[in-house]
Amino acid sequence: MINIYSSGKQITYTAGDTFEINVLSESEFDSGAILKFQVAKNEESELLIDTSFNLNESGFIITLNDEEKEILTLGEYIYKIVLISASGDIITQKSGELIVKWGV
């Protein structure tokens, strides 16, 4: 499991592992907010993963299914996390590198 906090920008994922990211906040998220998680090879390329998650009692949990994990072959990608309020306003965006490394 990978925890994303405001200071970190790089995610390292071992191919074949469970992909689960907890997105937490020091303050409460607005009720009805959603989180979009997007992954691409680079800024000019088409999105490989573009999925949304609903708020739970503690924040958001980004999980990828087996099909989405298979898309992430070994290598470097970029990701973006976008938090959207219930009214559709973009509250915050975070982006960085997603490194997929070889597992055991």
C-alpha positions in Angstrom: 0.0 0.0 0.0 1.2 3.5 -0.9 0.3 6.6 1.1 0.2 9.9 -0.6 0.8 13.0 1.5 1.2 16.6 0.3 5.0 16.4 0.4 5.5 13.4 -1.8 5.3 13.5 -5.6 6.8 10.1 -6.7 4.9 6.8 -6.5 6.9 3.6 -6.8 4.8 0.5 -7.6 6.1 -3.1 -7.8 4.5 -4.8 -10.8 2.0 -7.5 -9.7 1.4 -6.1 -6.2 -1.9 -4.8 -5.0 -2.2 -1.1 -6.1 -3.8 0.8 -3.3 -3.2 4.5 -2.4 -4.8 6.2 0.6 -5.4 9.9 -0.1 -5.8 11.7 3.2 -6.1 15.3 4.3 -5.4 17.2 7.4 -8.8 18.7 7.1 -12.1 17.0 6.2 -13.1 16.5 2.6 -16.4 18.0 1.5 -19.3 15.6 1.4 -19.9 14.5 -2.2 -16.4 15.2 -3.4 -14.8 12.9 -6.0 -11.3 12.1 -6.8 -10.0 11.5 -10.4 -6.8 9.4 -10.9 -5.1 9.6 -14.3 -2.0 8.0 -15.6 -0.2 8.6 -18.9 3.2 7.7 -20.4 4.0 11.4 -20.7 2.3 14.8 -20.9 1.7 14.5 -24.6 0.4 11.0 -24.7 -3.2 9.6 -24.3 -4.4 8.7 -20.8 -3.8 5.0 -20.0 -5.9 5.1 -16.8 -8.7 7.6 -16.1 -10.9 6.6 -13.2 -12.9 8.3 -10.4 -13.3 7.4 -6.7 -16.0 8.4 -4.2 -15.2 9.7 -0.7 -15.4 7.2 2.1 -15.4 7.9 5.9 -11.6 8.6 6.1 -10.7 10.0 2.6 -10.2 8.3 -0.7 -8.7 5.0 -1.6 -7.3 4.7 -5.1 -7.3 1.0 -6.2 -6.5 -0.4 -9.6 -8.2 -3.6 -11.0 -6.2 -6.3 -12.7 -6.8 -4.9 -16.2 -5.5 -1.4 -15.1 -2.5 -3.0 -13.4 -1.6 -4.9 -16.6 -1.5 -1.6 -18.5 1.3 -0.5 -16.2 4.3 -2.3 -17.6 7.8 -1.7 -16.2 8.9 1.9 -16.7 8.1 5.5 -15.9 4.7 7.2 -16.2 3.2 10.4 -14.9 0.1 10.6 -12.8 -2.4 13.3 -11.8 -4.8 13.3 -8.9 -7.7 15.8 -9.1 -10.0 16.5 -6.2 -13.4 17.8 -7.4 -16.1 19.3 -5.0 -19.7 18.2 -5.1 -20.5 21.3 -7.1 -17.9 20.5 -9.7 -15.1 22.9 -8.7 -11.6 21.7 -8.8 -10.3 21.9 -5.2 -6.8 20.7 -5.7 -4.5 18.9 -8.2 -1.4 16.9 -7.6 0.9 15.3 -10.1 4.2 13.5 -10.3 6.0 10.4 -11.5 4.8 6.9 -11.2 7.6 4.4 -11.4 6.7 0.7 -12.1 9.5 -1.6 -11.0 10.1 -5.3 -11.3 8.8 -7.5 -8.5 10.5 -10.5 -6.9 
